[in-house]
Amino acid sequence: MLLPGGILMAVVIGVPLIIGVVLSLLDLNAYTLRQWVSAPFVGLENYVEALAQSGLVRSIGISVSFALIVTAITLPIGVIAAIATQNAFRGRAVVRSLFLIPYVLPQFVTATVWRTILQPDGIANHLLGGLGIDGGLWLNGPKAYWALVGVAIWMSWPFIYLLTLAGLQAVETEVHEAAALDGALWWAKLRYVILPYLKGPISLAIIIGILHAINDFTLPFVLFGVPTPDNVQVLPVLTYIESFQSFRFGLSAAMAIVSLVIVAIPLFVYLRAVRLDSGTDAAESVKEVQA
């Protein structure tokens, strides 16, 4: 019964991955692309060039720092928003719907809108000018990185909110009632009752948020265009430039494989942690049965 799904995964995931690895070992460019099967074999030279001579290491640093900052800021925002809208109140449905607007909008729409807002004569600088603050250039120069971070935060926190809200549904009513009968304050209730239930959803949200931020191509590409400023040249954008502007397809394939390895590290850590948690739960269940 697993055979159809296994074949589909092999075709959709395995075959492109193998082709990408093969391309990364070839000197594939605009001149050899037409007959790429017979392109010169260069082995690991593309990987060496990517790590030593191109801007790959710098792009990795930008992508990782960007992902960590965005995730670290969106996490408390999403958790607080979910807890604030957990209990019923008048207008809760409207508030929840408004919270989801940044998430349901397509990325290219969000990037286009913010590109207009952050123009030198845009709304952002106009509002800052009214407060006596010189906004300056947001889409170029040193502020471009923080503009990318700000837009990504605005766009990403509803995802944390959704996963946290789903986790809150698992908190049993009896637990809330027991905490209330014991006279637990809101901080103690949050720390010892609610947050333990949110461990799984929050961990999943962190991993997915980091992976999404590292792999995000649409937002920086539409927000800044190409060529992007150096301080926002994230890994997917650099790979795109090497492929479709420099036509160094072998080099870009090597960069893509390196990015795949980087993405696999936090994913492996998460899957390992889930496996350990499952093992612990199973051991506890066996002990309970034996008792």
N, C-alpha and C positions, 0 to 999 in steps of 0.2 A: 504493500500500500504506500510505502514511502518512495517507490520508484518514480512516479510522475513528478513529484515535488523535487526529488533529487536530480532528475534530468533537467528540469526547468532551472534549478539553481546552477547547475553546471553550465548551461547555455548562457544564462543571463549574467552570471558572476564569474565562473571559472574561465570560460573562453576569453572574455575581454581581459581578464587579469593575466592570463598566459601571453596573450598578444602584446599587452603593455610591457611585460618583462622582456619579451623578445625584442621589441622596438628599442628598449632602453640599452640593449647591447649592440645596436647597429648605428652606423654613422648615417642617420636618415635625415635628409634635408630636402630643400626644394629641387635639387638636381637628381637625387636618388629616389625620390618619393614614387615616381611613376612605376618603377620596378623595385619595390621596397624589399621583396624577398631576396634579391641579389645585392642589396646594399652592403657595403663593407662592414665586416664584423670588427668591433673595437673593444669588446669585452666590457671591462669596468671603467673605461676611460670617461664615459659620460658621467658616471657617478663621481669620479675624481674631479672632473671639471665643475660639476654642479656644486660640490662641497668646497672646493678650493678657489675657484676662479669666478664663479657667478655670484649673484646676490642671494643664493639660496639660504645660507646660514642666517643672514640678516632678516630675510623674510620669515624664516622659522621663528626667530625671536619676536618679530612683530606679531605674527599670528598667535603664538602661545601667550604672550603678554596681553594681547587684545582679548583672547578667549577667557583668560583668568580674571581680568578686570571686569569684563561684562558679566560673567557668571557670578562673581563675588558680590556685585551690586544688585543684580536682578534677583538673586536668591532671597535676601530679606524682604525686598519689595513684594515679590510674589507671595511669600509666606504670610506677611502681614496683611496683604489684600485678601487672601483666602480666609484667614482667621476673622478678619473684620466683617466679611460678608457671609460667614457660616450661619450665624443665627438669623432667624426671620425678623424682618423689619419692613416698614412700608417703603416701597420703591426698590426693594432688593433686586428684583428682576431687571429693572432699568440699569441699576448700578453695575450688575454683573455683565449686562450686554455692553455697556460703555467700556468696561475693562477689557473686553475682547476685541475691540476695534483695531488696536495696533497689530494684533496677531492674525486676524482674518484678512487684512489688506494684503494684496500681493506685494512681494518685496520690491519689485521694480516701481510700483506705484508709490510705496513709502519712500524709496530712494529719490524718485523724481520730485515728490512734494518737498522733501527736506533739502534737496539741491536748490530748489527755488527759494526756500526760506533762508538758507545760509548764503545766498549770494551777497556780494558787498553792499548792494542796495536793497537787500531783502528785509523781511519782517524782523528777523532776529537782530540785525544791526540797528534797525529802526527803533525797536523797543529798548535795546541797550543804550542807544544814543539818548533816549528820553530820560534814562537814569544817570546820564553823564558818563557812560562807559563806552570806550572805543572798542567795538567788536573786532574790527580788522578783517583779515582774510580767514575764512573758515574752511575753504575748499582747496587751499594751497598753503604751504609753509608749515611751521611747527604746530599750528592749531588744527591741522587736518586730522591728525591722529585722534585728538580728543573729540572732534566733530564726529568721526566714525564711531568712537566709543559711545557717545551720547545718543546717536541715532540707533545704534544696535541695542542699547539699554531700553529705549522707548519701545522698540519693536519686539524685544525678546521676553520681557518680564511676564506678559500674560501666559506664556507657556508654563513657567514655574507656578503661576497662579492656578492654572487648570489642574496640574498634577497634584498640587497641595490640596486643592479643593476636593479632588477625588479621594485623596488619602484621608481627609477629615470625615468622609462618609463612613469610613471603617471604624471610627471611634464609637463604641457601643453606648447607647443611652444610659445603661446601668452604671457605666464608669463615671459619666458626668454626675449622675445622681449620688453615687457613693462619695465622690469628691466634695459635692455640695453639703452632704450630711456631715462629713468630717470637718467642715469649716475651712476647706482649703482656699487660700487666696488665689487671685487670678494668675500670679506669677508661678506659684507652686503647681497649680493645675496645668499651666502651659508647659512647664518643664517636666513634670513627672507623669502627666496623663496624656497630653496631646502630642508633644514632640516624639515620644517613643513610637507612636503609631505612624508618624510621618517619616521615620528613618528610611524606609524603602522608597517611597515616592520622591523624597528630597535627594537621595543618592542617585536615583535614576535621572532626575531633572538636572543634577550637576553634570553627570556624564554626557547626557544628550546636549546640554547647553554648550559644554566645552567642544564637543565634536562638531556641532553645528557652526559655532563661531570660527573654528579653525578651517572648516571647509567652505565658509561663506564666500561666494564669488559675486553674486548678483548685487549685493549692497555696495561694496567698494567700487565695483565696475560702473554701476549706474550713477552713484553719488559723485564720483570724481572723474570718471571717464578714463581714457587711455591716451597718453601715458599718465599713470597715477603719480601723485607725489611720492617721493622716496620713502617717507615715514608711514605710508599706508599701503605700501606694496606688499600685500599679504601673499601667502604661498600660492593660492589658486590664481591670483592675478599674474604673478610672476610666471607661472606655468603657462598661462594663456599667452603672455607676451612672447615667450620663447617659442611657442608653437605657431601662432598665427601672425606674428609680426617679424620675428627673426627666422621663422621656418626651420628651427632646429628641433625637429620632431623627436629625434633620439634623445637629446638632452632633456627636453620637456617630459618625455616618458620616464626618464630616470628621476626627475623631480617629483613626478606623480607617484612613483613607487616609494620614494623617501617619505612623502606626505602620508601615504598609506601606512607605513610603519609607525609614523608619529601618531596617527589616529588610532592605531591598534593598541598602543601602550595603555592609555586610560581605559579602553574597552576591555582589555585583558584583566586589568586590575579590578574593574567592576565585576566582571564575570567570575573572577576568582573569589572576590568577597561574597558574592551571592552563593557560590558553591559552598564556601566555608560556613555561611549562615545556615544553609540548608542542612549541612552535615551536623551542625550543632543542634538544630531543631529536631533532626531525626534521632540523635543520641538522647536528647531529653525525652522524646516520646517513648523510646525503648525503655528508658529508666522508669518512666511513669507506668508503663505496662507491666514491667517486672515487679514494681512495687505493689 
